[in-house]
C-alpha cells in the first residue's frame, strides 16, 4: 500500500518549527510544498496561503536567496494590499521586508522608495520596535551618499535600540557601528570615536569588534592621535589575519592603514613592513588604479627612501601611481610624490636620472608656490633641488636662478645660520664661481659663519631637518607639536613651536585641548636658552571684545591678530608721547611671520569650504565642566554709555540698557574674526574709551595686555578668545570658555602646518 502524502498542515507545522529553530535549509522544502498545496486547496489570496508564502520569503532571505525571496515577498505584499488595504499591518510588514531585500541586492533607489512610502504611516513604530528597519534605511542612505539624512535616521535607530534592547545586544552594537561610520564619512571624528569605542567595548560579535577597531583607528588618525590609532589598527590587523586570513580585504585594509599610521609617526621600518603585507593583496582586492592601491605604493616608496635603501625600487613604485594620484589624491600627495620621485632619481647618480628629476622638481616647485606660496618650506626645498639638478647636468646658468630663490627665501624664513640656507648658499657660490670667478665672493660674504666643506655623497645620505637637505615629505603629525611622535628623552632642540599662555586658565585650556603632555625639562648648568630651536610662536589666551556694526564680536568668539589696513595685526595703542596737539603714537610692532600668515590663509580656506575641524576640537572640552559654554552664563551686551551697577555680577544692572542682537544659529555659536588687536599696559574697562580708541585706530576687534611686550622680541601670531566686552561689566565667568575657544582654533592652525614647516 502506497504511503499517503503529508497534508499541508503537517508540512506547515514542520516548516514553521524549523524556521523558529533557525534551521532555514530544512525549513525551505516543507514550506514550499505547503504553499503549493494551500494555493490549490484554498486559493492564492487566502490568509493561510499568504502567511505561509511570507514565511517562505523570510526563509529565502535568511538563506541569502534574495532573488527568490523578492518574488515571494513582492507577491505577498501586492495581494495583502489588494485584499486588506495599503495601511494593513501585514501589507506594511511585507513591504518593509521587501525593502530590506532590495538593500541586500544593492537596489538602493527601490529600497529607499519603499522605506519612504512606509514612513508616512503613523503606526510604523509598531513594525520596527527595535529600529531594525531604521538601521537598514540608514544604510541605504549611506550607500547613496546621503550622509546627513543617514546620520539622522541612524541616530533614531540607535536611540530606539538602546531604549528597547540591552546595551550589548547585537542590534544596538550594529546601530552604534553604522552611526559611527556616518559620522566618519562627514569628518565628524570626535562623534565617530565615541560610537566606535562603544562597539569595541561591547565584545559582541568578533567580526564587528574587529571592524570597530579598524574604524576607530582610522577615526583617531583623522584626529592625529597616531599612538592610539596604531593600537586599534594593530588589533584589527592581527585579529583579521587570524580569523579571515591574510588575503581577506579587511586584513589588507587594516595593514594598509597601520602602515600609513606608522609612516605618519616616522617609524619607517615598521611602516614598510605593514605596507608590504598590504601590497600583495590590495591591488587584487581593489584594483590597480584604486586610490588606496596607489597610495600604498607611494608610502612604501617614501618609507624606503627614508631608510636609505636602494633607490631603484622606490623609483618604480613612485612612477606607477603618478597618473592615478594626479586624478584621485590630494594636492599635497601629488606634489610630494613628484618631489620624492626626483630624490629617488638623484640618488642613483646617473646623468639621465638628473634630467628626469629636473622636470619633476620644476613641476613640484611651481605647484607648491601656487598652492602654498613662495615662503612655504616645500617651495624652498623644491627650488634647491631644481638648482641641484641643473648643477649635476652642468647647466650652471639654469641653476643660478632657482638657487638664488632658495637662498633668499630660506634666509628670510629660517635665517642665515640654518643648515639649509648654508647648503643652498654654498652650492650657489660654486655655480656662480663656474659662471664668473668674481661672483661667488659676493654671495659668500653675505652668509656667516663660514661655509663647511661640501658634503660627500655618503654624508648627503644622512637624514637632515632643513629645507635644503630634508628630502622627503612628512605628513602633519599630532597637533600637539612633537618632532618625534614618541620622544626619546628630554631634548629641548626637538621643540620648534612655542605656545605662550599668560594666565593659568589659558594654560589649562591648552593642556586640555592638546593630545599629549610631556615632562618638565631639567635646567642644565650654563643653559642660557631652553628653547634654541623655536621657529613659530603662538600667543593664545583671552581678551576683551569690541562689538561694532562692522564686526559682530560676541563672548566666546575668537579673534586672530591679522594684518589689516595699515596695521600688522597687533598695535600697542598706549605707546607714544604727549604733544601740544595731543597723544602721538610712536613705533610699530612686527607682523606675524609669513609662515604663520600662510597657515592662517589655509585655515580660512578650510572654513570657506566647510572643512574646518575647529568645532570638532572645541567639542573635546564639553566633557570638562569648567570649560562648558553653559557654565559661562548669558551673553549680555550693554549700551556703551551705561556703566555697571552693583557688585561682581550684572544681576543689578538695568535690562532696558541691554543691546538687542539677533540670535545666532546653533552651528555658529562661535565665530572667528581676523583683524587688528589693540595691546596696552592697562586693562580697558570703559566702553566709551574702548570705542574712542577703536575708532582712532581704524577699528579694532579686541583689547588685551600681554602681546606688546613680546611681538618685537619674538614675532608671533596672537589668538584671543573673547571673555568680556572691554567695559565696566567685565567679570571672569566667560574666561574659561573663551580660553578654550582660543586654544581650539590654535590647534586647528597647527593641524594645517606640515611638520616640515615647523621643523
C-alpha positions, 0 to 999 in steps of 0.5 A: 500500500502506497504511503499517503502524502503529508497534508499541508498542515503537517508540512506547515507545522514542520516548516514553521518549527524549523524556521523558529529553530533557525534551521532555514535549509530544512525549513525551505522544502516543507514550506514550499510544498505547503504553499503549493498545496494551500494555493490549490486547496484554498486559493492564492489570496487566502490568509493561510496561503499568504502567511505561509508564502511570507514565511517562505520569503523570510526563509529565502532571505535568511538563506541569502536567496534574495532573488527568490525571496523578492518574488515571494515577498513582492507577491505577498505584499501586492495581494495583502494590499489588494485584499486588506488595504495599503495601511494593513499591518501585514501589507506594511510588514511585507513591504518593509521586508521587501525593502530590506531585500532590495538593500541586500541586492544593492537596489538602493533607489527601490529600497529607499522608495519603499522605506519612504512610502512606509514612513508616512504611516503613523503606526510604523513604530509598531513594525520596527520596535527595535529600529531594525528597519531604521538601521537598514534605511540608514544604510541605504542612505549611506550607500547613496551618499546621503550622509546627513539624512543617514546620520539622522535616521541612524541616530533614531535607530540607535536611540530606539535600540538602546531604549528597547534592547540591552546595551550589548545586544547585537542590534544596538552594537550594529546601530552604534557601528553604522552611526559611527561610520556616518559620522566618519564619512562627514569628518565628524571624528570626535562623534565617530570615536565615541560610537566606535569605542562603544562597539569595541567595548561591547565584545559582541560579535568578533567580526564587528569588534574587529571592524570597530577597531579598524574604524576607530583607528582610522577615526583617531588618525583623522584626529592625529592621535597616531599612538592610539590609532596604531593600537586599534589598527594593530588589533584589527590587523592581527585579529583579521589575519587570524580569523579571515586570513591574510588575503581577506580585504579587511586584513589588507585594509587594516595593514594598509592603514597601520602602515600609513599610521606608522609612516605618519609617526616616522617609524619607517621600518615598521611602516614598510613592513605593514605596507608590504603585507598590504601590497600583495593583496590590495591591488587584487582586492581593489584594483590597480588604479584604486586610490588606496592601491596607489597610495600604498605604493607611494608610502612604501616608496617614501618609507624606503627612501627614508631608510636609505635603501636602494633607490631603484625600487622606490623609483618604480613604485613612485612612477606607477601611481603618478597618473592615478594620484594626479586624478584621485589624491590630494594636492599635497600627495601629488606634489610630494610624490613628484618631489620624492620621485626626483630624490629617488632619481638623484640618488642613483647618480646617473646623468639621465636620472638628473634630467628626469628629476629636473622636470619633476622638481620644476613641476613640484616647485611651481605647484607648491608656490601656487598652492602654498606660496613662495615662503612655504618650506616645500617651495624652498626645498623644491627650488634647491633641488631644481638648482641641484639638478641643473648643477649635476647636468652642468647647466650652471646658468639654469641653476643660478636662478632657482638657487638664488630663490632658495637662498633668499627665501630660506634666509628670510624664513629660517635665517642665515645660520640654518643648515639649509640656507648654508647648503643652498648658499654654498652650492650657489657660490660654486655655480656662480664661481663656474659662471664668473670667478668674481661672483661667488665672493659676493654671495659668500660674504653675505652668509656667516659663519663660514661655509663647511666643506661640501658634503660627500655623497655618503654624508648627503645620505644622512637624514637632515631637518632643513629645507635644503637637505630634508628630502622627503615629505612628512605628513602633519603629525599630532597637533600637539607639536612633537618632532618625534611622535614618541620622544626619546628623552628630554631634548629641548632642540626637538621643540620648534613651536612655542605656545605662550599662555599668560594666565593659568586658565589659558594654560589649562585650556591648552593642556586640555585641548592638546593630545599629549603632555610631556615632562618638565625639562631639567635646567642644565648648568650654563643653559642660557636658552631652553628653547634654541630651536623655536621657529613659530610662536603662538600667543593664545589666551583671552581678551576683551571684545569690541562689538561694532556694526562692522564686526559682530564680536560676541563672548566666546568668539575668537579673534586672530591678530591679522594684518589689516589696513595699515596695521600688522595685526597687533598695535600697542595703542598706549605707546607714544608721547604727549604733544601740544596737539595731543597723544602721538603714537610712536613705533610699530610692532612686527607682523606675524611671520609669513609662515604663520600668515600662510597657515592662517590663509589655509585655515580660512580656506578650510572654513570657506569650504566647510572643512574646518575641524575647529568645532570638532576640537572645541567639542573635546572640552564639553566633557570638562565642566569648567570649560562648558559654554553653559557654565559661562552664563548669558551673553549680555551686551550693554549700551556703551554709555551705561556703566555697571551697577552693583557688585561682581555680577550684572544681576543689578544692572538695568535690562532696558540698557541691554543691546538687542542682537539677533540670535545666532544659529546653533552651528555658529555659536562661535565665530572667528574674526581676523583683524587688528588687536589693540595691546596696552599696559592697562586693562580697558574697562570703559566702553566709551574709551574702548570705542574712542580708541577703536575708532582712532585706530581704524577699528579694532576687534579686541583689547588685551595686555600681554602681546606688546611686550613680546611681538618685537622680541619674538614675532608671533601670531596672537589668538584671543578668545573673547571673555568680556566686552572691554567695559565696566561689566567685565567679570571672569565667568566667560574666561574659561570658555573663551580660553578654550575657544582660543586654544581650539582654533590654535590647534586647528592652525597647527593641524594645517602646518606640515611638520616640515614647516615647523621643523 
